[in-house]
Amino acid sequence: MKFNLVLFDLDGTVLDTLQDLGDAVNYAMSKHGFPTHTLDEFRYMVGNGVRKLVRRAMPDELKGDEDLHQECLGQFWKYYSDHLIVNTKPYPGIPELVKDLQDAGVIVAVASNKFQEGADTLINHFYPTIETIVGDRPGLPLKPDPAMVNLILEQYGNSATLREHTALVGDAVTDIQAAAAAGVTGIGVSWGLRPVSALLEIGHNPDLIARDVPHLRQLLGL
C-alpha cells in the first residue's frame, strides 16, 4: 500500500453536511431578521469551523459585534445539535472505500474543523469503525494549522516513515495547507462543499485532486 495512515476531513469529504449546516445558520439569522443564504452561498462560507461560518453569514455591518456573534452562535448550536442528521449523508462510495482501506490494514482517522461533539456523533453514526476522530476542541488550532494532523500522527508513533506514508484527504484549501504544513500528502476531492477552483488557485497539483471515488481509490493505492 502507498499509505499506512489516511486522514479524512469530514464536511464535504466523507459526509455531505451542507444542507443541515445551512439550515442551522439560516435559523440563527432568521431569529434576528437577518437575510438568509442559499446552499451555493454557504459553499464559500464553510471550511474554517462554525464560529467563522456564523460570522460570515451575518450582515457585513454587524460582523464585528462580538455579543451578537455569540448570540447567533448559540442559536446555531442549539438548532444544529438537534438536527445533525436530517439531510446529512455519506457520499456514494466512501463507506466502501473506508472499509476497503481498513481491510487492507490502513489506519483511517478523521481530522475535522467541526466541533468535537458533532464530529463524534456523525462519524460514530455513519462510520462506526473509525476510532480516531479529532475535531474542534479547546486548545487545538484548526486546520490549516497542522496541529490536528500532528496529534493523530503522535497517536500512532509519529515516525518519519509513518509521516511519509500518511495522506490527508479533503475538499478545502485548509486541508491541503494543513497537509503541507505537517509534511504529509494532501489529496483534494472534487465533490465537496468547496469548489475545486479554490484548490487550483493555491497551486495544488491537479493530479492529486480526485475526480470521483474510483479515482481517489487509485490515489490511495487501492
GUZA-933068 format. One record per residue: x, y, z of N, C-alpha, C in turn; residue in three letters. Coordinates in steps of 0.02 Angstrom, whole numbers, plus 50000, padded with zeros to 5 digits. Example, Ala and Ser with C-alpha at 12.3 -4.5 7.8 and 13.67 -1.06 7.14 Angstrom:
# residues 2
506604971650390506154977550390506604983550390Ala
506424988850354506844994750357506455000250394Ser
***
This chain:
# residues 222
500424994050000500005000050000500445006250000Met
500205011349967500575017649964500535021250031Lys
499965020850065499865024450128499695019550184Phe
499975020950243499825017050303499315020450347Asn
499245026950339498775030950379498425035850332Leu
497765035750332497375040350290496915044250336Val
497005050850335496585055350374496065058450327Leu
495445058250347494915061250307494645067450342Phe
494535072750303494115078250325493405075450331Asp
492965079050365492285076650373491805080150325Leu
491645086550339491155090150297491415090850226Asp
491035088250179491225089050109491705083850083Gly
491905079150126492375073950104492075066950114Thr
491885065350176491555058950188490805059650199Val
490585065750218489875066950229489655073450196Leu
489075073150164488765079150136488325082250191Asp
488585087350222488265090550280487985097450265Thr
488045099650203487925106650187487205108850203Leu
486715104750187486015106650198485875107650273Gln
486115103050314485975103650386486365109550416Asp
486975110650394487345116550417486995122950397Leu
486795123250333486465129250308485815130650343Gly
485425125450355484785126250390484895129050460Asp
485415126650494485545129050562485775136350563Ala
486195138150515486415145150511485825149650493Val
485425147550445484855151650425484345152350482Asn
484295147250523483865147750582484105153350627Tyr
484765153550639485045158750682484955165650651Ala
485045166150585484965172550552484235174950555Met
483775170250545483065172050544482825174350613Ser
483135171850666482945173850733483065181350745Lys
483505184250704483655191350710483375195450652His
483015192150608482755195650549483285197150497Gly
483865193650501484405194650452484255190750388Phe
484545192850332484455188950270484735181850278Pro
484405177050247484655170250247485045169050183Thr
485335163150176485795161850121485615155350086His
485815154850023485705148749984486265143749997Thr
486165137549976486675132449984487305134349947Leu
487235137149887487835139149849488225144549885Asp
487885149049919488235154149957488605151050016Glu
488305146050047488635142750103489275139150082Phe
489325137150020489925133749997490555138050005Arg
490445144550004491015149150011491105151550082Tyr
490695149050128490735151050199491025145550243Met
490955139250222491155133650264491905132350258Val
492165128350304492855126050298493325128250353Gly
493105133150393493545135750446493225135350515Asn
492765130650524492425129950587491775134050590Gly
491345132250638490685135350640490705142550664Val
491205144350703491235151350726491305156050666Arg
491765154350621491845158650562491255157950515Lys
490965151950511490375150950469489805155650490Leu
489665155850554489125160150579489295167550567Val
489905169450581490095176350571490035178450498Arg
490245174050453490205175550382489485176350358Arg
489025173050392488325173450372487975179750397Ala
488275183050446487975189050474488035194950426Met
487585199850431487645205850389488325209150400Pro
488605211650345489285214450347489375219650402Asp
488875223850411488945229350458488915227050531Glu
488735220650542488665218050610489175212650627Leu
489605210950580490075205450591490535206750650Lys
490675213050665491135214650719490815214950788Gly
490165214050792489805214250856489885207450890Asp
490345207150939490505200750971489925197851010Glu
489555202051045488985199551084488465196551037Asp
488335199950982487845197450934488085190950902Leu
488725190750887489015184650858488925178750906His
489055179750969488975174451018488255172251024Gln
487795176951019487085175351023486875171150962Glu
487095173350903486945169450842487265162550845Cys
487875162250871488215155850876487845151150922Leu
487595153750978487215149651024486575146950993Gly
486245151150953485635148950919485795143650866Gln
486355144650832486585139550784486695132950819Phe
487075133050875487235126950911486605123150932Trp
486135126850959485525123650984485155120050928Lys
485075123550872484715120550816485105114750786Tyr
485745115950772486145110850737486235104650779Tyr
486315105450844486405099650888485785095050886Ser
485205098050874484585094150871484415091750800Asp
484805094050750484655092350681485295090350643His
485735086650677486365084650646486265079850588Leu
485765075550594485695070150545484985070350516Ile
484825075750483484185076350449484275075050374Val
484715078950344484875078050273485585075550261Asn
485985075450313486685073250306486725065950286Thr
487185064450241487265057650216487975056650190Lys
488205050350188488865049050159488865050250084Pro
489425052250058489495052549985489535045449958Tyr
489205044049902489205037249874489905034549864Pro
490005028449886490645025049877491135026049933Gly
491035031049976491515032350029491485027050084Ile
490895024850106490895019550157491265013250134Pro
491185011550071491535005650044492285006850041Glu
492475012950024493185014650022493505014050091Leu
493165016850141493425016350209493505009050231Val
493005004950216493034997850234493624994450199Lys
493704995850135494244992550098494924994850123Asp
494995001150141495635003450169495774999750234Leu
495284999350277495384996050341495514988550332Gln
495164985450285495284978350272495994977150246Asp
496284982250213496964981650188497484983450241Ala
497264984950302497724986450355497904993750363Gly
497574998050326497705005250331497325008050391Val
497665012250429497335015850484496945021650454Ile
496305022150471495885027650447495665031850506Val
495755038450499495575043050553495235049150522Ala
494955053250565494615059350543494945065450576Val
495095070450535495355076850560494905082350532Ala
494485085150575493955089650552493935096050593Ser
493765101550559493655107850595492955108250626Asn
492555103050618491895102750651491995101950726Lys
491545104750766491605104050838491615096650858Phe
492015095150909492175088250926491545083950937Gln
491065086550975490465082550990490085080850926Glu
490025085750881489675084450818490055079550775Gly
490715080150771491115075550732491045068450760Ala
491075067750826490995061150857490325058150840Asp
489795062150847489115059550834489035057150763Thr
489255061250715489165059650645489595053650623Leu
490225053650643490655048050622490445041550656Ile
490265041850720490035035750754489395033050722Asn
488985037550695488355035350664488485032350594His
488875035850553488945033850484489565029550471Phe
490075030350512490705026650502490955023850569Tyr
490585019250598490735016950667491395013350674Pro
491705011250619492345007750625492935012650630Thr
492825019050620493355024050628493395025850702Ile
493975024550732494045025550804494345032350822Glu
494795034850781495145041150796494805046950761Thr
494515051350801494145057150774494405063350810Ile
494725067750774494975073950803494595079750773Val
494245083450815493855089250793494055095550830Gly
493645100550823493755107050856493665106150931Asp
494195107050967494185106251040494625111651071Arg
494515113251135494905118651166495655117351163Pro
496025122551145496755122151144497055119051082Gly
496655116851035496915113750974496745118150914Leu
497255121050882497115125350824496785121550767Pro
496365125050730496025122050673496475121750613Leu
496315117250566496655117450501496535124350470Lys
497025127350437497625124450407498215123350453Pro
498155124950517498695123250563498765115650563Asp
499385113050566499485105850563499365102150629Pro
499135105750681499085102750748498665096350749Ala
498095096450714497665090450714498015084550682Met
498345085750626498705080450592499265077750637Val
499635082250667500185080250711499945076250771Asn
499365078250799499085074650856498935067450838Leu
498655066350779498495059550758499135055650743Ile
499615058850711500255055550697500585053350763Leu
500565057550813500865055850877500525049750908Glu
499875049250897499505043550925499745036950896Gln
500005037250834500225031050801500985030650793Tyr
501355034250835502075033550837502475039250808Gly
502175042950761502475048950732503185047750704Asn
503285041950674503935040650643503985044250576Ser
504595045050553504695048150487504385043950432Ala
504415037450441504125032850392503365033550390Thr
503065034050449502335034850451502135041350418Leu
502485046750433502315053250404502375053050328Arg
502875049450305502985048850233502415045050199Glu
502095040650237501565036450210500885038250239His
500785044650251500145047250275499845052050225Thr
499185051550215498835056150171498265059450209Ala
498155065850194497575069450219497135070950159Leu
496515068350160496055069150105495515074150124Val
495415079350083494915084350099494715088450039Gly
494185092250047493915096249992494115103549995Asp
494445105650049494555112750060495295114550058Ala
495415120950045496095123550047496425122250114Val
496035122850168496305121750235496585114750243Thr
496285109850211496525102950215497205102250181Asp
497255105050121497875104550083498435108250118Ile
498275114050146498785117950181498995114450246Gln
498535111350281498705107650341499155101750325Ala
499005098250270499415092650249500125094950233Ala
500185100350197500845102950179501235104950241Ala
500895108250288501235110550349501465104750392Ala
501105099150388501285093150427501765088650391Ala
501895090050328502355085850290502065079250269Gly
501405079150257501075073050232500765074650164Val
500535069650130500245070550063499545073350069Thr
499395078650032498725081450030498375079249966Gly
497785076549974497385074349916496715077949919Ile
496555081649867495915085149863495375080849832Gly
494755082649845494185079249813493745084349778Val
493425082249725493055086849682492315087349700Ser
492075083049746491355082849760491155086649823Trp
491615090249852491495093049918491085099349919Gly
491105102649978490715108749988491055114849956Leu
491705114449944492065119949914492235118349842Arg
492285123449798492435122249727493155120049717Pro
493265115749668493945113449652494395119249633Val
494105124449605494495130249584494895133249642Ser
494625132649702494985135349761495635131549773Ala
495625124949760496235120949768496745122749714Leu
496495123649654496945125349599497255132249608Leu
496885136749637497135143549647497725143949694Glu
497785139149740498355139149785498935134949756Ile
498845132549695499385128849661499405121449677Gly
498855118749702498855111549717498885107549653His
499285102249654499375097949596498705094949574Asn
498475096549513497825093849490497815086249488Pro
498395083149482498425075849482498265072949550Asp
498275077149602498105074949669497425077649691Leu
496985078649643496295080349657495865074849628Ile
495535071049671495135065349648494515067649610Ala
494445065249549493855066949508493225063649536Arg
493305057649562492755053749589493045048649637Asp
492625044549667492865039749716493325034449685Val
493165031749625493645027049595494335030049585Pro
494365036449567495005039849559495345040549627His
494975042049679495255042549746495545035849768Leu
495195030549752495445023849769496135022749737Arg
496205024849675496845024149641497385028249675Gln
497215034449693497705038749725497925036049793Leu
497485032349826497635029449891497955022549886Leu
498035020149824498385013849814497955007649817Gly
497295008449814496845002649815496744999949744Leu
***
